[in-house]
Amino acid sequence: MERSINKATIYHSLVLSLIIIQLLSLIVPVNLTLLNAVLAIGVSILGIQSLSRSFQVATLIFFIAGLGLLSTTGLSINGLAMAITSMVDIVVLLVVMQLFLIPVTIGNYQATVEAFMQKHIRGPKQTFTFVMIVTHLLSSILSMGTVAIVLSILGDSIKRQVKDATRFSATAVTRGFTLGTLWAPGAATIFLISTVTKVGWTQLFIPCLILGLLGLLLAYLMEYNQPYMRIQPVTTNTKQQTRFTEHASLVSLVAAVIALLILSFVLMESKVVSSMNAVTLSGLLIVLIWVTALGLKPTTGQTAFKFALKKASLDYWQHGIASGAALAPFFVGIGTFTYGFQHSTISSELTHALAPSFAHLGWLLIVLIRQIVKFKLNI
């Protein structure tokens, strides 16, 4: 037991060190890539055991293939370090986004959202819409931690509103989360698209947001006539909060998401840091402001606030870090492969050979890309 605790402590410390080094690299005029790579390897070695068997195999294949591709132009310590850390940005971002759990826990937003739901949301159809929207919004800041949080916050309310709560929850939460990753600044999909196409997130945001909203509408229409959506909820007597308390809390929750987006836009457009680092810095700043505001509320006792802050921070240390860094080894592996391919002789040779053929396809290239992506997903 003691050995496993020490191992977890070392793992969490390495992840936090990865964040600190990543942030220091923005202000320190010293190249910290090699140190960053050493920490990333340490996180990968300790974290790969937590991945499923398929992810473990995929991670090793990508990493070994990346090393092989790098060897076509000659392996070097600097090149290897660059490859290993090429996708560390997204690991750091996901871990930082989990910090939003701290103000959410301190402010007891779980109870606020559930009280609002019990008072204003009636019937499966309204519940389905509300759950999807909440999941959609939270996915923009909490990423992979969204599903567990939404189910813990709204699980009991869903059971009171819907007969087939298991299917209902899986459908509403999955669709809300998946569609949120189309535009969320911290989503892995956006990061990969931006990296490969060299198109900034600020340019992708509006069209991707429109697609996400259209997806939510389509998801609702697909479930609208399902039998379990027609069963009315069981009336329960619940203690209601005042309207001011409900709306003030919910508004602050939505305001945090909007503030994150606006601040990310500003930092990206100012070209101060990269897109991923812009979102990371925005997330840190919003969390600090939010926690400070909660501590300064007149109705908040300092003793109660300090206790809640300590409890939320401990929960982040024990669970939030591991949740955010869950796929860290995979991102190190796929990052090594992507960087290796881009800087290999194979990449330049393929581009030279295929570019003329692709140029003649014109708009048909869109169909070809779709089939290639579909083929890879089936694999």
N, C-alpha and C positions, 0 to 999 in steps of 0.2 A: 504493500500500500504506500509506504513511504517513498519507494523508488518511483512509482507512477506519479506521485505528487511532484517530486523533483523534476521529472521529465516534463510534466505539464508546465511547471514554472519556467523551465528553460525555454520551452517552445513559445510560450506567451512573451517572454522577455526578448527572444529573437525577433518576433513579429513587431513588437513595439520599437525595437532598435532599428528595424527596417523602415518604419515610419519616420523616426527621428533623423536617420541618415538621409532619407528621401527629402525631407524638409530642409535639412542643413545644406544639401546640395544646391538649393535655390539661392542661398545667401552667402555661402562660403566659397571663395575663389579657388578651392582645392578640388581636384577631381576625385570623387569618392566612389567611382564606379566599381573599383575592385573590392572595396569593403562592402559595398552594396551587394555584389555578387556572392561574396562569402556568406553573408547573412541569408541571402535567398537560397543558397544551397543548404544551409543549416535548417531553414524553415521547411524546405522540400523533403529533406531526409526524415525529419521528425513528423512531418504532416502527411506523408504519402501513405502511412499505415492506416490513416483514417478514411482514405478514399476507398470506393468500391473496387472490386477486382478489375472491372473493365476500365475504370479511370486510371488505375495503377499501370495496366498494360499500355494504355494509350499514352500516358505520360512518359514512360520509358522509351516507347517507340519514337515519339516526337523528339525526345532529347537526344537519343542515339542518332536518329536520322539527321538532326540539326548539326551534330558534331561531324557527321560524315560530309554534309554539304559544305560546312566551313573548311574542311580539310582540302576541298578542291582549289581553294585560293591560298591555302597555307594557314595553319592554326597559330594563333598568337594569344598570349594571356589577355591582352587588351581586347582583342576581337571576341574571345570567349566570354569575357566579363560583360561586354556590350550585349552579346546574344542572350546571356542568362538574365540580364536585368531589363531586357527590351519590353517586357510586359509586367514588370514589378509595379509600375504606376497603378495598374488596375487592382492589384492586391492591396496596396496601401489605401486606395480609395475605398474599397469595400470594407476594410477594417475601420476606417475613419467614419464611414456612414453608420456603422453600428453604434457610434457614440450618441446618435439621436435617441437611443434607448434610455439614456440617462435622464434628459428632460421629460421624456414621455412617461417614465416611471415616477419621477419626482412630482410632476404635475398631476399624477393619477388620471391621465387622459383615458385610460381603459374604462374606468367607471363613468367618466363624463360621456364618452361615446355611447356606452351601453344605455345610460339613462336617457340620452337623446333618442336613441333607437326605440326604446320601450315606449316613449311618449309620442313620438311623431311618425314612426314607421309602422305601418299596418299591412299585414298580408305578405305572402311570398313574393309577389311581383315587386313591391316597393323594397322589400328586403334584398332581393336579388340586385336591384339597381344600386342600392346604398352600399352593399358589400363590395360590388365591383368598383365603385367610385373610390371608396376608402382604400381598397387594395391598390388601385391604380395610382392614387396620390402618394401613398406610403412607399410604393416601389421606386419612386423617383429619388427617395432619400435613403431608404433602408435596403434596397436591392434584395439580395437573397434571404435576408432575415425577415422579409415582409410576411411571408406565408405563415410562419409560426406565430408572429405577433398578432396578425389579424384573427387567426383562429382562437388565440387565447383571449383576445378582447371581445370578439363577437360570437364565440362559440355557443354560449348559453342562450343568448338572444335568438340566434338562428334556430336552435332546437325548439324554442317556444313558438316560433313563427312558421316553421316548416315541418311537415311530417317526415319526409325523407331528407333529414339534415345532412347525412354523410355525402350523398350525391350532390345535393344543393351546394354545400360548402366547397366541395372539390371543383365543381363547375364554375361558380362565381369567383372564387379566389384565384383559381388557375388562369382564367381568362383575363381577369383584372390585372394580375401580375404580369402575364405574358405580354399583354398589349402595352403595359407601362414600360417594358424594356425596349419598345420601339423608339422612345424619345428621351427616356430618363438619362441625364448626363452621366450617371454612375453605372449605366448598364454595360455589360461586356460586349453586347452586340454593337452598340454605338461606337465603343472604343475600337473594335476590330474593323468596322466599316471605315471609320475615320482614319485609322492607321494605314489600311490598304489603299484607299482611294485618295488620301491626302485632302479630304474635304472636312472642314471644321464642323464641330457640333452646332455652332450657331447657324450654319447654313442648312443643317439637317433637321433642326428642331421643328420648324413650322410644318413642313410636309409630313414629318414623322408623327407629330402631335395630331394632325388631321387624320392620318391613317389609324392612330390609336383610338380616337373618338369614334370614328366610323366603325371600328372593330367592336367597341363597347355596344354601339347601337345594334349591330348585327348579332352579337352574342345574346342580347336581350330578346331580339325577335326570334332567335332560334329556340329559346326556352319558353317563350310567352304562352304557348298552347300546351305545354307539357302537363300531364295530369296533376303532378304534385304542386304545380303553380296555382291551382284553383282551390286548394284546401285552405279555409280560413283559419287564422291563428286562435289559440286558446286564450281567453281573456284572463289576465293575472293582475293582482293588486300589487303595485310597486310604488316605492317611495320616490316622489318626483323632486328633482332639483328646481331651483328657480330658473326662469328663462334667462336672466342675465348671466348666471354662472355657466349654463350650458353653452350659450352662444359665444361667450367670451372665450371659453376654453377651445371650442371648435374653431373659432376664428383664428386663434393664435396657432393652432395646429396647421391650418391651411396657410396662414401667413408665413410660417417657417418654410414651407415648400416653395411658396412664391419668392420669398427672400433668397432662398438658395438658388433658384433659377436666375433671378435678376443679378445677383452678385456674381454668379458664374459667367453670365453674359458680359458683364462689365470687365471682369478680369481677362476673359478670352479676347474681347475686342481691343483691349489695351495692349495685348501682346506681351504682357509682363511675364507670364509663365505659359506652359503648354496647357492644352485643354484639360487633361486629366488632373494636373496640378492645380489648375484654376478651380475645379470642382472640389478637390480635396481641401484647399485653403478656405473656400466658401463654406464647406461643411463644418470645419473646425471653428470658424468665426461665428457662424449661426448658432452652434451648440453653446459656445461660451456666452454669447449674448442672451440666449434663451435661459440657460441655467442661472445667470446673474439676475435676470428679470424675475425669475421665480423666487430667488432668494430675497429680493427687495420688496416683494409684495407685502402690503400692510397686514394681510390676513395670515401670513406665513410666520409661524414662530421659528426663531433661529435654531432652537434645540431640535424641533421636528424636521426642519430643513436639513440640518447637518446629518441627522440620522438617515433621512431619505437619500441624501447625496452619497453617504458612505455605502448604503445598501445597494444603490443603483450602480455605483462605481465598482463594487465588488462583483456584482452580477455581470458587468461588462468584462471584467478581468477573467472571470471563470467561464463565461459563455459567449459574450459578444465577440471577443477577439478570435476565438476558434471558429465561430460562425462566419465571420468576415473573411478569414484566411482559409476557409475550407478547401477551396480549389487552388490554393497557392502553388502546390507542386505542378499541377496541370498547366497553369499559366507560365510557369518557368519552362516546362517542357515545350509547350507550343510556341512560346516566345523564342526559344533557342532555334526551333525548326524554322519559324518565319524569318528570323534574322539571317539564319544560315542560308535559306533559299534565296533571299533578296541579294545576298553578297556572294553567291556562288557563281561559278562559270555556267552552270546548268540554266540558271535564270536568264542570263544574257543571251545564251544560245537559243533557248526556247522563244524568247521575245523576238529575236532576229528572224527565226524560222516561221513563227506563227502570225506575226503582225501583218504581213501582206494578205494572208488568207482571211484573217478576221476583219480587215479593212473592207473587203469586198462584201461581207455579210450585211453591213449596215444595221438596220433595225432588227434583223433576224438574230443578231447576237444576243438580244435580250432573251429570246426563247432558248437559245443554247445555254446561256448562263443559268436560267431557271432549271433546265434539265440536269446540268452538272451539279447544282446545289441539291436537287432532289435525289440524285444518285448517291451523293455523299451521305445524306441523311439516312437513306435506306441501308447504307453500309453500317 
